[in-house]
Amino acid sequence: MLEVKDLIVNYGVIQALKGISFEVNEGEVIALIGANGAGKTTTLQTISGMLQPTSGQVLLEGTDITKVPGHKIVSMGMAHVPEGRRVFPGLTVLENLKMGAYTRSNKKEIGDAFDRVYESFPRLKERQNQLAGTLSGGEQQMLAMGRALMSQPRIILMDEPSMGLSPIYVEEIFNIIQEISKAGTTVLLVEQNAKKALAIADRAYVLETGNIVLSGDAKTLMNDDSIKKAYLGE
Ligand code: ATP
């Protein structure tokens, strides 16, 4: 479904990605784990068209999207939930969700998307008229995920959805990611919480200073001694 080939991304003299390659198959949950500054956010931003790579390719269902602008990539079936949520604080929950459907003009389709998002996130329905800036951190994360789902993506990229959330919300967010996957959306998940990410992922890639150093079946990686030591705090 998604193929990343030899991606190099530079910020001035800093090489954030040093030629990474990986793939995500349809229906999979793929975790991308790694320490601070490893290049996880850069990877997602390059895939979704927010950043241009120095070289390399991103293919979505076989189509080269490397030079396609972000808003067009959304209409091709990919949504990105950015790090730090980035909801529109001065707009209501409902207005934020509507923004997520900007690629759609068919009222019935938008209505269906609202129904689906409210089914996954009943709390957003209860709070549809509340300003997004006044939601709790966990609720804002749900809104950011709900907003991405409004475009009815076939693949969703999520950047650190559990960041800064209390354990109860972390649990809830990971449950929702599993539900999104079960409903048929492919998931590429970037997480610092490697334990939780590996627990729900099919496969994972480990990124270290711009290189993929390890990859494999999530359950196997969970039992890998170097992973346990470096990322699972064991
Ligand atoms: P974190 O978990 O801390 O968000 P990350 O794995 O997502 O880390 P990136 O944010 O992708 O890492 O950063 C990769 C490297 O690129 C880091 O060394 C970072 O300092 C650098 N970097 C990121 N954004 C920029 C930028 N806009 N300008 C210069 N350097 C940047």
Boltz pocket constraint, residues with backbone or C-beta under 6 A from the ligand:
constraints:
  - pocket:
      binder: B
      contacts: [[A, 11], [A, 14], [A, 15], [A, 16], [A, 34], [A, 35], [A, 36], [A, 37], [A, 38], [A, 39], [A, 40], [A, 41], [A, 42], [A, 43], [A, 192]]
      max_distance: 6.0
